[in-house]
Amino acid sequence: MEKKLAELKGKRIEVNCGNGVAFAGENLGLEDGMLSLECEGAKRLFIDTAKIVVISEASDTGGKPGFIA
């Protein structure tokens, strides 16, 4: 997982942590097993890579980044 996340650094991605919990934003990189993701309004999230189930490149459809229900 960390290798793929490193390849996507600097890109807008969607991260799914299971149970309907998903986030979208710019991949700022990895440090100590944590993904740094910048969402709307310069809000920064730190996500444990061990909890990530699915990642994908985000589409540029103009959707609102952040929590996805």
Buried (B, 14 or more C-beta within 10 A) or exposed (E): BEEEBEEBBEEBBBBBBEEEBBBBBBBBBBEEEBBBBBBEEEEEBEBEBEEBEEBEEBEEEEEEBBEBE
